[in-house]
Amino acid sequence: MKVGTKVKCTNGDTVIHRLASASSIKTSAKLTVMFRSGSLSKGQSFSFTFKKKRTFFYLCIPPRAMATMHGRVVVS
């Protein structure tokens, strides 16, 4: 995606989710302060605008969800 792109994440699950930026895609990665969604119930959304060229990693917290809910966003 291009610098300046706004990404919107919507929780379609019945479980509360929280997204947070991370230092890598590994499930043992440390959370960073780039972005955090707060608690998202079903139907709630979180948006973030990516303002730098780089690869951003994210995890779903709490830790029990990290193993399956993680990813990366590449901004060019």
Helices and strands as residue ranges (DSSP letters): E 6-10, E 18-22, E 31-36, E 45-49, E 54-61, G 63-65, E 70-75
